Amino acid sequence: MKKKVFIFAAFLLLAAGITSCEELLNNCKICSLNTYENGVLINSAQEAEYCGAELVTIEATPPTTVGSTTTQWECD
């Protein structure tokens, strides 16, 4: 009986994990790399669509500041 409960619980966890990965891969946003100097936008790279792991990486990238210039990803 315990083995059946364990197998059922493992199946549920696996099913939930697969579903969340599918949502991650289908999630897309339009992002651009923007540069600010003293809070004023001075450069904006062309926008592009990013999805899945690439989008997660971009959204996890912290802003980089050198002196008064800050470069950061922004997604809509």
One Martini backbone bead per residue (centre of mass of N, CA, C, O) as a GRO file, in nm:
protein
   76
    1MET     BB    1   0.058   0.062  -0.022
    2LYS     BB    2   0.300   0.259   0.008
    3LYS     BB    3   0.399   0.224  -0.283
    4LYS     BB    4   0.148   0.344  -0.425
    5VAL     BB    5   0.163   0.624  -0.293
    6PHE     BB    6   0.446   0.695  -0.390
    7ILE     BB    7   0.392   0.669  -0.695
    8PHE     BB    8   0.166   0.878  -0.706
    9ALA     BB    9   0.331   1.120  -0.595
   10ALA     BB   10   0.549   1.112  -0.814
   11PHE     BB   11   0.359   1.159  -1.052
   12LEU     BB   12   0.254   1.438  -0.963
   13LEU     BB   13   0.529   1.581  -0.960
   14LEU     BB   14   0.599   1.527  -1.255
   15ALA     BB   15   0.351   1.662  -1.382
   16ALA     BB   16   0.403   1.944  -1.261
   17GLY     BB   17   0.687   1.985  -1.386
   18ILE     BB   18   0.607   1.969  -1.685
   19THR     BB   19   0.403   2.202  -1.687
   20SER     BB   20   0.603   2.432  -1.596
   21CYS     BB   21   0.793   2.402  -1.842
   22GLU     BB   22   0.592   2.475  -2.062
   23GLU     BB   23   0.534   2.763  -1.960
   24LEU     BB   24   0.826   2.863  -1.985
   25LEU     BB   25   0.854   2.817  -2.301
   26ASN     BB   26   0.585   3.004  -2.372
   27ASN     BB   27   0.726   3.245  -2.250
   28CYS     BB   28   0.708   3.580  -2.381
   29LYS     BB   29   0.924   3.869  -2.456
   30ILE     BB   30   1.002   4.207  -2.494
   31CYS     BB   31   1.346   4.313  -2.534
   32SER     BB   32   1.595   4.550  -2.399
   33LEU     BB   33   1.903   4.724  -2.405
   34ASN     BB   34   1.971   4.972  -2.161
   35THR     BB   35   2.109   5.310  -2.133
   36TYR     BB   36   2.211   5.506  -1.852
   37GLU     BB   37   2.254   5.861  -1.758
   38ASN     BB   38   2.147   5.987  -1.483
   39GLY     BB   39   1.850   5.853  -1.576
   40VAL     BB   40   1.914   5.881  -1.886
   41LEU     BB   41   1.842   5.788  -2.194
   42ILE     BB   42   2.109   5.693  -2.445
   43ASN     BB   43   2.043   5.375  -2.505
   44SER     BB   44   1.875   5.142  -2.744
   45ALA     BB   45   1.815   4.846  -2.826
   46GLN     BB   46   1.679   4.634  -3.015
   47GLU     BB   47   1.403   4.470  -3.015
   48ALA     BB   48   1.322   4.140  -2.873
   49GLU     BB   49   1.233   3.806  -2.863
   50TYR     BB   50   1.193   3.613  -2.562
   51CYS     BB   51   1.236   3.268  -2.445
   52GLY     BB   52   1.253   3.093  -2.178
   53ALA     BB   53   1.572   3.062  -2.075
   54GLU     BB   54   1.655   3.333  -2.197
   55LEU     BB   55   1.454   3.504  -2.034
   56VAL     BB   56   1.547   3.423  -1.753
   57THR     BB   57   1.834   3.533  -1.784
   58ILE     BB   58   1.761   3.827  -1.839
   59GLU     BB   59   1.585   3.873  -1.576
   60ALA     BB   60   1.847   3.790  -1.386
   61THR     BB   61   1.997   4.036  -1.481
   62PRO     BB   62   2.175   4.273  -1.355
   63PRO     BB   63   2.261   4.574  -1.327
   64THR     BB   64   2.515   4.787  -1.478
   65THR     BB   65   2.761   4.995  -1.308
   66VAL     BB   66   2.949   5.282  -1.442
   67GLY     BB   67   2.942   5.519  -1.260
   68SER     BB   68   2.670   5.691  -1.434
   69THR     BB   69   2.634   5.410  -1.587
   70THR     BB   70   2.344   5.214  -1.690
   71THR     BB   71   2.284   4.867  -1.761
   72GLN     BB   72   1.966   4.720  -1.884
   73TRP     BB   73   1.710   4.509  -1.880
   74GLU     BB   74   1.391   4.532  -2.069
   75CYS     BB   75   1.054   4.408  -2.023
   76ASP     BB   76   0.707   4.351  -2.169
   0.00000   0.00000   0.00000
